[in-house]
Amino acid sequence: MAKKIKTNVLRILDRSKINYEAKDSSDLGSSHNPDLDASLIHKTLVARGVSNELYVFIIPLSNELDLKKAASAAQEKKILMLPEKELLQNTGYIKGGCSPIGMKKQYKTFLEISSSIMDQLIVSGGKVKFRVKLKPEDLIQVVDAETADLIK
């Protein structure tokens, strides 16, 4: 019997009474997992503006963040990706397990506009290879996200 994983992400979703589906893909080859629709998977990127503020961007896994569009959304002159070595201290998460939900601090968060009209999307559940599937509007609500055109 596999141990039930309970991350901060799941605790926050439970507290907010949000429906989600948790998936531990560590025991499955991601390309051979029929339950995991790759087009639903989103990555969580953290960037720093010239103001030194941090911002969170949630975009489809197969896309690339457009830094100019991201800066415009954040109302910054310029933003740069947060160096990986600063990720844990600022978010509480490591690369590959960074979730927009449950970071150490609530940063201004943006969801790719085209993702906001999807039925469901998948984000990190707070650990590497652990994911959460939920409705975009629930994600927007729980992280207080804005939608914006963010991808190249």
C-alpha positions as CSV (number, residue, x, y, z in Angstrom):
1,M,0.0,0.0,0.0
2,A,1.6,3.3,-1.2
3,K,1.8,6.0,1.4
4,K,-0.5,9.0,0.6
5,I,1.6,12.1,-0.2
6,K,0.4,15.2,1.5
7,T,2.3,18.3,0.4
8,N,1.6,21.9,1.5
9,V,0.0,22.3,-2.0
10,L,-2.6,19.7,-1.2
11,R,-3.2,21.1,2.3
12,I,-3.9,24.5,0.9
13,L,-6.2,23.1,-1.8
14,D,-8.1,21.1,0.9
15,R,-8.4,24.2,3.1
16,S,-9.7,26.2,0.2
17,K,-12.2,23.4,-0.6
18,I,-10.9,23.1,-4.2
19,N,-11.3,19.9,-6.2
20,Y,-8.1,18.5,-7.5
21,E,-6.5,15.3,-8.6
22,A,-3.0,14.5,-7.3
23,K,-0.7,12.4,-9.5
24,D,2.6,10.9,-8.4
25,S,4.5,10.3,-11.6
26,S,7.8,9.2,-10.1
27,D,7.0,5.5,-10.7
28,L,5.8,6.1,-14.2
29,G,7.7,7.0,-17.3
30,S,6.1,10.4,-18.1
31,S,5.9,9.7,-21.8
32,H,4.1,6.3,-21.2
33,N,1.5,7.7,-18.8
34,P,-1.9,7.7,-20.6
35,D,-3.4,9.6,-17.6
36,L,-1.0,12.5,-18.1
37,D,-2.0,14.7,-21.1
38,A,1.2,16.6,-21.8
39,S,-0.8,19.6,-23.2
40,L,-2.3,20.2,-19.7
41,I,1.1,20.3,-17.9
42,H,2.2,23.8,-16.9
43,K,5.6,24.9,-15.5
44,T,6.0,27.5,-12.8
45,L,8.7,30.0,-13.5
46,V,10.0,32.6,-11.0
47,A,11.6,35.9,-12.2
48,R,12.9,39.1,-10.7
49,G,12.0,42.5,-11.9
50,V,14.4,45.5,-11.9
51,S,12.4,46.6,-8.8
52,N,13.8,43.5,-7.1
53,E,10.3,42.1,-6.7
54,L,9.7,38.4,-7.6
55,Y,7.0,37.3,-9.9
56,V,5.5,33.9,-10.7
57,F,4.6,32.9,-14.2
58,I,2.6,29.8,-15.0
59,I,2.8,28.7,-18.7
60,P,2.3,25.5,-20.7
61,L,5.3,23.2,-20.5
62,S,5.9,23.2,-24.2
63,N,6.1,27.0,-24.4
64,E,8.8,29.5,-23.7
65,L,8.2,32.5,-21.4
66,D,8.5,35.8,-23.4
67,L,10.5,38.0,-21.0
68,K,9.2,41.2,-22.6
69,K,5.6,40.2,-22.3
70,A,6.2,39.0,-18.8
71,A,7.8,42.3,-17.8
72,S,4.9,44.2,-19.4
73,A,2.4,42.0,-17.4
74,A,4.4,42.7,-14.2
75,Q,4.7,46.4,-15.1
76,E,8.5,46.2,-14.9
77,K,11.0,47.6,-17.3
78,K,12.8,44.3,-17.5
79,I,12.7,40.9,-15.7
80,L,15.2,38.1,-15.6
81,M,14.7,34.5,-14.5
82,L,15.5,33.8,-10.9
83,P,18.8,31.9,-10.7
84,E,18.2,28.3,-9.7
85,K,20.3,28.6,-6.6
86,E,17.9,31.3,-5.3
87,L,14.8,29.3,-5.9
88,L,14.6,27.3,-2.7
89,Q,15.3,30.2,-0.4
90,N,12.7,32.4,-2.0
91,T,9.9,29.9,-2.8
92,G,10.5,26.9,-0.5
93,Y,10.7,24.7,-3.6
94,I,13.4,23.1,-5.7
95,K,13.7,23.1,-9.5
96,G,11.3,20.6,-10.9
97,G,9.1,20.7,-7.8
98,C,8.2,24.4,-7.8
99,S,4.5,24.9,-7.4
100,P,2.7,28.2,-7.8
101,I,0.7,27.1,-4.7
102,G,2.1,27.4,-1.2
103,M,5.3,29.4,-1.8
104,K,7.0,30.9,1.2
105,K,5.5,34.2,0.2
106,Q,2.6,35.1,-2.0
107,Y,4.2,36.7,-5.0
108,K,2.4,38.4,-7.8
109,T,1.4,35.5,-10.1
110,F,0.4,35.4,-13.7
111,L,-1.2,32.6,-15.7
112,E,-0.9,32.4,-19.5
113,I,-4.1,33.7,-20.9
114,S,-4.7,30.8,-23.3
115,S,-4.5,28.4,-20.3
116,S,-7.3,30.2,-18.4
117,I,-9.9,28.9,-20.9
118,M,-8.8,25.2,-20.6
119,D,-11.1,22.8,-18.8
120,Q,-8.2,21.7,-16.5
121,L,-4.5,22.1,-16.2
122,I,-1.7,20.4,-14.3
123,V,0.9,22.2,-12.1
124,S,3.5,20.9,-9.7
125,G,2.2,19.5,-6.5
126,G,5.2,20.8,-4.5
127,K,7.6,17.9,-5.1
128,V,9.5,16.6,-8.1
129,K,7.3,14.3,-10.3
130,F,4.3,15.1,-8.2
131,R,1.5,17.0,-9.9
132,V,-1.9,18.4,-9.3
133,K,-4.7,18.7,-11.9
134,L,-7.3,21.4,-11.3
135,K,-9.5,23.9,-13.0
136,P,-7.7,27.1,-14.1
137,E,-10.2,29.3,-12.3
138,D,-9.5,27.4,-9.0
139,L,-5.8,27.9,-9.5
140,I,-6.3,31.6,-10.2
141,Q,-8.4,31.9,-7.1
142,V,-6.0,30.0,-4.8
143,V,-2.9,32.0,-5.9
144,D,-4.7,35.2,-6.7
145,A,-3.3,35.1,-10.2
146,E,-3.9,37.5,-13.1
147,T,-4.0,36.3,-16.7
148,A,-1.7,37.7,-19.3
149,D,-0.2,36.9,-22.7
150,L,3.1,35.5,-21.6
151,I,4.5,33.1,-24.3
152,K,6.6,33.5,-27.4
